[in-house]
Amino acid sequence: MFSQFALHERLLKAVAELKFVEPTPVQAAAIPLALEGRDLRVTAQTGSGKTAAFVLPVLNRLIGPAKVRVSIKTLILLPTRELAQQTLKEVERFSQFTFIKSGIITGGEDFKVQAAMLRKVPDILIGTPGRMIEQLNAGNLDLKEVEVLVLDEADRMLDMGFADDVQRLVGECVNRQQTMLFSATTGGSTLRDMVAKVLNNPEHLQVNAVSQLNSTTRQQIITADHNVHKEQILNWLLANETYQKAIVFTNTRAAADRIYGRLVAQEYKAFVLHGEKDQKDRKLAIDRLKAGGVKILVATDVAARGLDVDGLDLVINFDMPRSGDEYVHRIGRTGRAGNDGLAISLICHGDWNLMSSIERYLKQSFERRTIKEVKGTYTGPKKVKASGKAVGVKKKKTDAKGDKKKTGAKAPTKRRITNRPKTDTPSLVSKDGMAPLKRRKPEAPAAE
Ligand code: AMP
């Protein structure tokens, strides 16, 4: 029960209004410590309820009578516009019975409108690092009186190349009394450096290890012969699965556009979201999906980051994500807050080793599924190593025959990946023992 926390009654009223009954594990662990003013490092994935875990303590600290605002008291930094918008919404829902005001600063929005908002001085400022720095450079942003700093999805901010910007903004919060850093993964050395620099004797809560995906989400793989076959399977799934809303992930913008085109041609209510879409399109896609006008979203990783849409119960990986963390982020779109979800990955011979690395990384075995109506010939490698990866096939054979189908499972070679079109995936390297696959230049934080 939320009443177990020493939260102000106006916040408990909002919690009740939102029909939150039981705190999630991350909330149960983090809220009491955050209320004590402790610095926190929390490893928790999207969908775990982490936003309320920091928003409620932040609001509790700020709650009080209406007054003229003189300074920003809380800064929440996060990687993408969508996550910023969702966090703002969560803050507004929880603060509905208080006088606390919040504002948002992200790329893709009118700079002057943001400057005007900053002149009114919100209590809580939420935003992405790039635009924050621009507002800071323009002399519109004063962070000197910030008491609480939250770095949400810190691992992702670092992956997207925001380390210096974040560091600079942290440096501006000279009088901060509490810092909370959230990440979906335990991260690499850059995250460790940031934790060491930014947090003061933090409590580390590893509530949701990256390997513990939402247990309510079933994870399946379906083998496919090639991309055209994948499209047939996709069509079958979208026509026959029971779902309210679905998201189809691709690794490239071109693939997202291609699949979107095919779906629209079949009169599906679909939308496409990737880094080349402007902010208006992105908002429209998300709003329509939320309102139910659109049932299927085709998206790349950057674009879908932070999406939180009720009823999103089917995730299809048309392309396998290139790291275990990315897989977790994608699958985190479904099965949120205890709802059932289904995640299906389509696996060609070139995807097999990546898929098996991800299984190992997650310490899980995906359910193998066959659909007789669209069954192909490829069913996985003929021989697998103890690791689950395919036993290598001599390259010469493949080249000579030029017939990939007959070669069985073939490891995705570096070259093949390097030759892919420009990726929309932001993470640069695999982490924590994942297959060391090279990434192409990531999409510039176009999400910014
Ligand atoms: P988050 O991980 O913060 O993005 O939260 C995922 C979703 O779960 C959001 O839609 C929240 O509003 C919802 N949520 C968070 N905590 C709870 C809770 N204790 N009870 C029910 N829903 C929750």
Boltz pocket constraint, residues with backbone or C-beta under 6 A from the ligand:
constraints:
  - pocket:
      binder: B
      contacts: [[A, 18], [A, 19], [A, 20], [A, 21], [A, 22], [A, 23], [A, 24], [A, 27], [A, 45], [A, 46], [A, 47], [A, 48], [A, 49], [A, 50], [A, 51], [A, 52], [A, 308], [A, 336], [A, 337]]
      max_distance: 6.0
